[in-house]
Amino acid sequence: MRMILIAVLASLLGCSNSEAGSDVNCFDHGPLNAAYHDGDQAARAGNTADADRGRRDGLALKRPDGEHDGTAEGYAAGRDAGYHGAAGYPAGFASGTNAGLGDQAGDPTACAEGAAVGDAEGRAAGYSDGYDTAAADARDTGYSDGFADGAATCPEDQAARRAPTRGGAAAGPVLAADQPPRSGDALVCYQRGFAAAADRNAYGGGLAAGKLANPDYEAGYHATYPAAFDHGTTDGVDAGYHDGYAAGYRAGYDDGYTADYDACYRGAYSDAYGAGLTIGLAAEVAASYDDGYASGYADGASCL
């Protein structure tokens, strides 16, 4: 019931904040401060009532209740310890990683795929760089030759002219790079005081204290906890090792795959880049030279 009251007050607070604004001063030494104080006191009274109720419930428990809780909590704690212990998940992960690496080593797929992609991308990059470089070089060379031939058609008294201005220095190869008041403000402050002092764990704390002070409950709890812990530990180790092995295997296989792929990619890329560069250089030389020559010849023959 008290938790429901807290939820209702929180809902009301949301409405009040939007209506009254978030700048309400609950420490004005007046009615709003009094509302805050009332909320604080109401929460503290509720905390005490909840803790007392919890303690009474704990003291009312019997030995079978303790046996039940000892079994459940012991098993849970043991399973968690076994799962995350050295013989559980970590050991499984290490073993799985080694197995994954070993199995991947016998799979030629990674290298084959890396080499195929590296060859295709390297050849394309080399061709593109070679083509661009050749175009610039050949065009400049053609311009110079064409300008000279065009200038030769000019009268002799205009032979000593300024040198032709070429299209710019040729660039080198570009290599591939790597509650509760009803008014708005008073309600806001009441709830703030209530929320600041409310303890949602008051009942649980009282219950735990009641259990500890209950000899029948404690006897049952401690009679079952150790065996349940051991059982949970065994199961936890098995589950942790299994999960760790599966995760490790995937990680190991993926790491090996990536390493093989990258190595074969780099080798194939390098070789293919050189071949593509050569082809790209040759592919553009003639056309670019002719374009440059024609432009140079026209400029030269203008006799300017």
SULTA-V529743 format. One record per residue. N is the residue number from 1. D_LAST is the distance of its C-alpha to the last C-alpha in whole Angstrom. Layout:
BEGIN
N & D_LAST
N & D_LAST
END
This chain:
BEGIN
1 & 102
2 & 100
3 & 97
4 & 97
5 & 97
6 & 94
7 & 92
8 & 93
9 & 93
10 & 89
11 & 89
12 & 90
13 & 88
14 & 85
15 & 85
16 & 87
17 & 83
18 & 81
19 & 84
20 & 84
21 & 81
22 & 81
23 & 81
24 & 85
25 & 86
26 & 90
27 & 90
28 & 91
29 & 95
30 & 96
31 & 97
32 & 93
33 & 94
34 & 98
35 & 96
36 & 94
37 & 97
38 & 99
39 & 97
40 & 97
41 & 101
42 & 101
43 & 99
44 & 101
45 & 104
46 & 102
47 & 101
48 & 105
49 & 106
50 & 104
51 & 105
52 & 108
53 & 108
54 & 106
55 & 109
56 & 112
57 & 110
58 & 110
59 & 113
60 & 114
61 & 113
62 & 115
63 & 115
64 & 113
65 & 110
66 & 110
67 & 110
68 & 107
69 & 105
70 & 105
71 & 105
72 & 101
73 & 100
74 & 101
75 & 99
76 & 96
77 & 96
78 & 96
79 & 94
80 & 91
81 & 92
82 & 92
83 & 89
84 & 87
85 & 89
86 & 88
87 & 90
88 & 88
89 & 84
90 & 83
91 & 85
92 & 84
93 & 80
94 & 80
95 & 82
96 & 80
97 & 77
98 & 78
99 & 79
100 & 75
101 & 73
102 & 76
103 & 75
104 & 72
105 & 71
106 & 73
107 & 70
108 & 67
109 & 65
110 & 64
111 & 62
112 & 61
113 & 60
114 & 58
115 & 56
116 & 55
117 & 53
118 & 52
119 & 51
120 & 49
121 & 47
122 & 46
123 & 45
124 & 43
125 & 42
126 & 40
127 & 39
128 & 37
129 & 36
130 & 35
131 & 33
132 & 31
133 & 30
134 & 29
135 & 27
136 & 25
137 & 25
138 & 24
139 & 21
140 & 20
141 & 21
142 & 19
143 & 16
144 & 16
145 & 17
146 & 15
147 & 12
148 & 13
149 & 14
150 & 11
151 & 9
152 & 12
153 & 12
154 & 9
155 & 11
156 & 13
157 & 12
158 & 8
159 & 10
160 & 11
161 & 8
162 & 9
163 & 11
164 & 11
165 & 13
166 & 15
167 & 18
168 & 20
169 & 23
170 & 25
171 & 29
172 & 32
173 & 34
174 & 36
175 & 40
176 & 43
177 & 44
178 & 48
179 & 97
180 & 98
181 & 97
182 & 96
183 & 94
184 & 90
185 & 90
186 & 93
187 & 93
188 & 89
189 & 91
190 & 94
191 & 92
192 & 90
193 & 93
194 & 94
195 & 91
196 & 91
197 & 95
198 & 95
199 & 96
200 & 95
201 & 97
202 & 100
203 & 102
204 & 100
205 & 101
206 & 105
207 & 105
208 & 104
209 & 107
210 & 109
211 & 109
212 & 109
213 & 112
214 & 114
215 & 115
216 & 116
217 & 112
218 & 111
219 & 114
220 & 112
221 & 109
222 & 109
223 & 111
224 & 108
225 & 105
226 & 105
227 & 106
228 & 103
229 & 101
230 & 101
231 & 101
232 & 98
233 & 96
234 & 97
235 & 95
236 & 92
237 & 92
238 & 92
239 & 89
240 & 87
241 & 87
242 & 86
243 & 83
244 & 82
245 & 82
246 & 80
247 & 77
248 & 77
249 & 77
250 & 74
251 & 72
252 & 73
253 & 71
254 & 68
255 & 67
256 & 68
257 & 66
258 & 63
259 & 63
260 & 63
261 & 60
262 & 58
263 & 58
264 & 58
265 & 55
266 & 53
267 & 54
268 & 53
269 & 49
270 & 48
271 & 49
272 & 47
273 & 44
274 & 43
275 & 44
276 & 42
277 & 39
278 & 39
279 & 39
280 & 36
281 & 34
282 & 34
283 & 34
284 & 30
285 & 29
286 & 28
287 & 27
288 & 25
289 & 23
290 & 22
291 & 21
292 & 18
293 & 17
294 & 17
295 & 14
296 & 13
297 & 12
298 & 11
299 & 8
300 & 8
301 & 8
302 & 6
303 & 4
304 & 0
END
